[in-house]
Amino acid sequence: MFPALQLEVLDRFTSVEQHFRATRRFKGETAQTAKGLVFVQVYAIHEYTVQHVVRIAATEIATHAHTYAGLRPSLLALFLDPELQSLRDCKPGDRWRRRIALFERAISDDRVSLASPPLPGDGSHFRHTHLQVILTVLGVHRRLTVRRRHMFDNDQLVNNRNSISHGGETAAEIGRRYSREDVWRSIIRMRKICLRLILIVSEHCSEPGRHLR
C-alpha cells in the first residue's frame, strides 16, 4: 500500500510541476495568480499524503497480529481511539463501567484492529508540529528534513493556502511575494517532505518489534 501511495503522490507532484511550467509565459496579474495557486495545489497533495500515511500505517501495524497488551503506549492511544471516544461521550452513569472496559482492553491479548483510524493532531492543521505528533504516535524517531528550517516550508505552505482558501488574500497577492524560483523550491521541498514521510513510516511499519513496549 505504501508503494502505491508513493506513486500517486509522485504523479500529483508531476502534474503540479507540468502545470506551473506551462504558466511561465503568463504576464502581470495572471502570472502572480499562477504562483499563488501552486500553494493550494501542493497543500492538497500534502494533506492527502498525511491522511493516507496514517490510514495505511494503522492497517500495516494491525497485520502483524499484535495484541493490545503488547503495544507501545503511543500506539495504544491510536488503536484504543473508539474506546476513548466512547468514554468521553458517555453518560455519567456509564462512565466507570466504560473506564474499566477501556483498561481491560488495554491489557488484553486480543489482536489489535481499527476500522477507521483517527488522524492524530495538535490543532495546527498539517503544519510541521502536526507531523511530529503523528510520528510520535506511531513511534517513529526519525527526522523529516535534514535541516530543521526546511520544516517551516511546510508551515509557509499551510499559511499561504489557508489565506487564499479562507479569503484573507487572493492568489495573486500571495504570488507577488515569491519569484518563480522560490515557488519551484517550495514544490521540491514539499515533495521531499511528503516522500520522506511515506518512506520512514513505511520502514517503521515493516518492523514489528518497533511497535511493541
N, C-alpha and C positions, 0 to 999 in steps of 0.2 A: 504493500500500500504506500509506503514512503517513496519508492521509486516512481510510482505513478504520480504522486503529488509533486515530486521534483520536476518531472517532465511538464506537468501542467503549469507550474509556476514559471519555468523557463519559457514556455510558449507565450504566456501572458506578458512577460517582460519583453520578449521579442516583438510582440505586437505593439507595445508602447514605443519601443525604440524605432520601429519602422514608421509609425505614425508621426513621431516627433521629427524624424529625419525628413519626412515629406513636407514639413512646415518650414523648412529652412529658407524658402523664398518668400515667406509671408513678411509683410511690412506693417509698421505702425501698430495700431491697437490690436489688430488680428494676431500679429506676432507675439505681443505681450500676453494675450489671452491663451495662445497655444502653449506658452511656457507655464502659465499658471495651472492650466488643466492637467498638465503632466502629474502634478502633485495629487490631484484627485484620482487619476488612473492608477498611480503607483500605490496610493493608500489602499485602494480596493484590493490589489494583489497582496499587500501586506496583511490586511485583515483576513483575507481568505486563507493565507498561509498559516497564520497563528491559530485560527479556529480549527483548521483541519489537522494541524500537528497535534493538538490536544486530543481530538477525537481518535485519531489513528494510534496515538501513544497509549491511550486507555485500552483500546482494543488489543494492541500488541502485548501489553503487560498482562492482560487477562488471559491471553492464550498460553501463558506459562503455567497456568493452573496453580497460582499462588493461593494460599489461604489468608483470610483476614488476619489471623494471629501472627502470620509471618511477615506481613508488610511493614515497611518503614512508616513511621508516623505521618510523614507528609503525604504519602500515598493513601493512607487510611483516610485522611481528610478529603481526598478526592473520591475514593470508592465508597465512602460512607455518606456521600452527599445526600442521597434520598432520606436516610435516617436523620441526618442533621436538619434537613429542611422540615421533615415531619415533626421533629421536636420543637422547632421554632414556631411552627404554625398550629400546634395542637392546643386544645383547651386546657385550662389549669388542672381540671380533674384528671386528665390523662397524662400529665407531664411526667410524673415519676415512673409510671409503667413504661413510657417510651424511653426514659433515661436508662432504665435497667436493660431494656431491649437493645439499646444502642451499644452499651458496653459488653453485653453478651455476644453481640455480633462481632465486635472488635477483637474479641479473644477466641472466636470460634475457629474451627477447622473447615468451615465452609469455603468453597472456592470463590474467589472474588468475581464479581460481574457488575457491569454498569451499562445499561442500555443507552443512556443519553448523558454523557459526561458533562459536567458544568465547565465553564471557562473560568479558571481561577483569575483573579484580578485584584487591583488595588484602587480602582476608580480612575486610573489615569488613561484608560481607553486606548490601548495599543501603543503607548509611549514606552520608553526603554525600561522603566520600573515595572510596568505590566509584564513585559517579557521575563524580567528577573524573577517575579513572583511565580510565573509558570514553571521556569526552570527549577526553582526551589521546591515547588510541589512535586515535580517529577523526580527530584533528587539529582539533577544534573548540576555539576560543579565546574563546567567549562564556560569560557567567555565567548560572547558572540562576535566581538571585534578585537583586533589586535590593539588598536588604540582606543582608549575609553572615550575620547572626544567624538569618535565616529558614531557612538551610540546616540549622540544628540542630533545626528542627521535624522534619526528615527523620530525624535520629538519635533523637529522642524517640519518634517513631512506631515505629521498629525496636526500640528498647529495650522499649517497652510491649508490643508484640506478642510479642516473644521471652519476656518474663517470663510472659505469660499462656500462650502455647503450650507452653513448657517446664516449666510447673508451678511457677514461682517465686512467682507471686502469682495470685490469682483476678482475673477481670474486674472484680468489684465493688471489690476493693482498689485496682486501678488507677483505676477510675471515681471513687472518692472524692476523688482528688487534683484533679479538674477540675470546673469548672462546665459547664453545657450550652453557655454562650457560648464557653468555652475549646475544647470539642470541635468546635463549629462552625468556629472559627478554624482549627483543625488540618485539618479537612476541606478548607476553602477554600484554605489554603496548599499542601497536598499536591496538590490538583487543579491549582493553578497550576504547581507544580514538574513534575508529570507532563506537562502540556500543553506547557510550555515546553521540556522535554526533546525531545518529539516535534518541535516547531517548529524548534528550532535544528539538530537533526540532519538533519531533512528538507531544510532550506535548504542545509546544508553538502553533503549528498549530491547535490544538484541541480547543483552547480558542479564539473565535472570537474577544473578547474585546482587546486582546493583539495586534491586527493588526491595530487598529484604533488610530486616533490622540489623 
